[in-house]
Amino acid sequence: MAGANGVVSTLVDLGTLMSLVGIGVPVAFAAFVGCCIGAVANFTLNKYLAFRDGSPVCATQLAKFSLVAVATGLLTAAGMQLVSVKLGVPVAAAKLICAAVVFAAWTYPAQRRVVFAAPAHS
C-alpha cells in the first residue's frame, strides 16, 4: 500500500515539478517544492491506509514526518540536479528515477521506523 501511495504522491509531486519548470523555475528548487506538496498527500495516505494509524494527528508525528519530508525533498533536489541538470536526463524521467531511489533508500524506511512506528507494548 505504501508503494501505491508513493505513486499517487509522486504524480502530485511530478505535476507540480513540471508546472514550475514550465514557467522557468530551476529544476532543483522545483523538485524540492514538488516533494513538499506531494508530502501533504503522502502523509494522509500513509497514515490512514498504508500504516493503518488511526491515532489522532499529533504535533510530534507531524514534526517527525516534516523532517522526513524535508530530507526527502533535499535528497530529491540533489538527485535532480545530478540526473537532470548535469547528466541531461529529461526532467520527468529524472524525477521518476530520483523518486524511486529516494523512496526505497530513505523515505519508506524512515516513515516506517520513525513516523508511523507501532507503539511499543509493555
N, C-alpha and C positions, 0 to 999 in steps of 0.2 A: 504494500500500500504506500509506503514512503516513496518508492520509486515512481509510482503514478502521480503522487502529489508533487514530486520533483519535476515531472514533465509539465504539469499544469503551471506550476510556479515559473518554470523556465520559459514557457510560452508568454506569460505575462512579462517576465523579465526581457525576453527577446523582442517583444513588441515595443517595449519602452526603449531598449537599446537602439533598435533600428530607426525608430522615430527620432530619437535625439541625434543619432549620427546623420540622419537625413537632413537635419537642419543645421549641421555643421559643428555639433558638439564633439570634442575629441573622444576617440574610441574608449580609452581607459576610463575617463570620467563618466561617459555614457554607460559603460558596463557596470561601474560602481552604483550609479543611480538605479539602473535596471534591477540589480541584485537587491537593493534596499526595497524597492517597490514589490518585487517578487517575494521578498521575505514576509511581507504582510499576509499574502495569500498562503504562503507556506506554513506560517505559524498556525493559522486557523486549521488548515487541512491536517497537518501533522498532529496537533494537539488532540483533535476530536476524532480523527479517522485512523491514522496510522498507529498512534501510540495509545489510543483509547483513554486519554487522560480526561476524565470527567470532573476533575477538581476545578474550583474557580480559578480564573486567571489571577495571579498574584504578582506583585512587584518583583519579587526575587526571580520568578520564572521568566518574566519579561526582560529583566536585566540580563539573565543568562542567555536567552535567545538573542537579544540585541547584540551581545558580544560575539556570539557565533555568527550572526548575520553580517556584522561589520567585517569580521575576519574573512568571511566568505566573499564579501564584496571586494575587499582589498586583494585577496588571492586571485579572484577572477579578473580584476582590473590589471594586475601584474601579468597574468596569463594572456589576456587580450593584447596587452602592449607587446608581448613577445610574439605570440602566434599571428595576430592580425597585422600589427604595425611593422614589426621587424621582419617576420617571415613572409608577409604578404598574403596570408590565407584570407579569403573573403570573410567579412565580418560575421555573417550568420553561421558559417561553418566553423569559424574560430570560436564563436560563442558556444556552440554545441560541444565542441571538443573540450573547452575550458570548463564548462558546466559539469560535464560528465566526470572529469578528473577531480575537480574540487569537491563535487558531491561525494564521490567514492572515498576520497582520501581524507576529507575534513568534515564536511557538513553533516552527513549522516552519522558518522561515529560520534561527533560532538553533540548532536541533538539527542541521540540515543543515550549517551552516557551522562550528559550534563543537564540538558534542558528537560527532557522527558523521562528521566530515570525513575524507575519504580521506587517508591519509598521503602526503606529498609524496615523489615518486620522484626520485632524483638522476639 
